[in-house]
Amino acid sequence: MRALLCKSPGALEIVERPKPALKAGEARSRPRRAGVCGMDLHIFDGAQPCFEYPRVIGHELAGALNTHRAPLSEATALFPVWIKPETGVIKAIIEI
């Protein structure tokens, strides 16, 4: 899967990353739209001294589920989703 990597302040690159394995009850979405928020701009500018680089940025997403593991139903995969990130947490919460 592709990710937007801020290699260092001012340096962006699209990179390939392995897809993480899904655990029971987890789902993977296919983003259709992504936003750039103020935090992303601060990361790009290097204005946050507590951040380490390289760092994957971009966390405001909307799309659709495309794979899942039980106990999610087959119908669940048809719903559009938006991603609600939690600061400092790699996993995203999927709201259906």
N, C-alpha and C positions, 0 to 999 in steps of 0.2 A: 504494500500500500504506500501511497505517497504522503509525505509530510513536509511542512514548511519549516525549515531549520534556520534559525538565526545563529550563524557560526560565530559571530562576534558582532559587537555593535556596528550597525550599518551594512552588514554582509548577510544576505539571504540566499538560500539555495533550496530547491525542491529535491528531496532525497527519497529513496526507496527504503522502507522499513518492513520487517516481517510482520505478518498478521498474527496477533496474539491468539492462542487457542481459547475457544469459548468454554466456559464452565457451565454446569447446569443452571438454567434460569437466566443466563446472560444472552445478549443479542448484539449484533453488529449492524451498524447503519451505513448507508451509502450517502454521504453528504451531497446535497444538490446546490446549496448556497452556504457561503461563509462570510462572516463579518470581521472587520478589523476594529478592535476596541482600543481604548486608551492604554490599557496595560500592554497590548501588543506593540503600540507605538513607543512606550517607555522601554520595552525590551529592545526594540530596534535601535532606539536612540542611545541606549546604554545608561539611561537615567535612573535605573534601580540598582544600587550597588550590592543588594543582597542576592541578585540573580547570578547563576553560573551559566557559562557558555561552553559549548554550544547548547542551544535550547530550542525545542520544538515549540512553535507558537501557533495561535489560532485555536479558539475554543468556542466561538459562537457559531453554531452550525444548525442547519435544518436539512432534513432529507427523508429517507424512508428506510425501514428495516430491510435487510436483505438476507440475513442468516440468523438462526437462533438455535438454542438448545432447550430441550424440554426442561421445565414444564410449560413454557410458553406455547400457545396454540399456533397452528398453521395460519389462522386468520390474522394473528398479531403481525405477521410479516407484511401485511398489506397496508398497515397504517403509516401515515406520515408522522415524523417525530421531530422534536427539537431537543437539542442537547443542553443540559443545565450543568455547567462545570462547578466543581468545588475547588476553591483555591488550594493549591499545593497537592491535590489528589490527581493521579493519572487517570483513574477511571471516571467516566462520565455517567450521569444519571439520565436515563432515557424516559421521557414523559410521553405516554401514549394517550 
